[in-house]
Amino acid sequence: MNAQRLAYDDLSTPAEMTADCVAAQAALARPLAAAARDLSLEQAKAGEIEVPEAAAHLARALHLQLDGE
C-alpha cells in the first residue's frame, strides 16, 4: 500500500458508488422476488387440516384442542 493513499481512500466518486449500490440492490431483489413468488405457488392451499391419529391421541392426553377433532 502506498503511504500517500489511505486504506479507506476510494478511487470511485460518491455518485459512482451510489450507482453501484443501486445496481446491486436491483440485481439481488429480482431473484428474491421470484423465489417468494414461486414459493407461494408451490404451497398447497388445503381446505382442511388433517390431524394424524397419533397427534390427536397425544393432544387428548395433554388435554389440547386440535383443529380437525
N, C-alpha and C positions, 0 to 999 in steps of 0.2 A: 504494500500500500504506500502510496506517495505521501510524504509528510505534509504536503500542501493541500491534500484532499482529505477531508474528514470522513469517517466511516458512514455518517448519515447523509452526506452530500450526495445528491442525485442529479444526474445529467438531464433528466426529464423536467419539463415545466409543470407547474401545478395543473394547468389545463390538460396536458397530455396524460398525467397520472389520473385525473378525473375521468377522462375519456376511457382509459384502460379499465378503471373500476366499473364504469357503466357497461362496457362491453363484457367484462367478466360476469357481472350480475345477470345480464341478458342471456349469456351462454349457460349459466347454471340454472336459471329459472325455467327455461324451456324443458329440459329433461325432468325436472322436479314436477312441473305441472302435468306433463304427460304421464308420469308414473302415478300421480294421485288420481288422474282420470281413469287410467287403466285399472287401478286397484278398485275403484268404486264400481267399475263394470264387472269385475271378477267376483265381487262379493254377492252371494246369493241373497235374494230378498225373500226370506222364509215367512210364511204367514203364521205358522205355529212353531212353538219351541218344543222340541222333543226332549223329554227327560228320561234318561235311561233308568231302568228298574233299580239298579244298584245305587244311583244317586238319589232316587226317591226313597229308597229304604234308609239310606244314611240321613236324609233330611227328616224323615219321620222319627228316627232315633234321636236326632238333635232337636226335634220339635220346630223344624223350619218349614216355611211355606214356599214351595217352588211353583212357578207357572207350569201348567200342564197337569196339575193334580186336581 
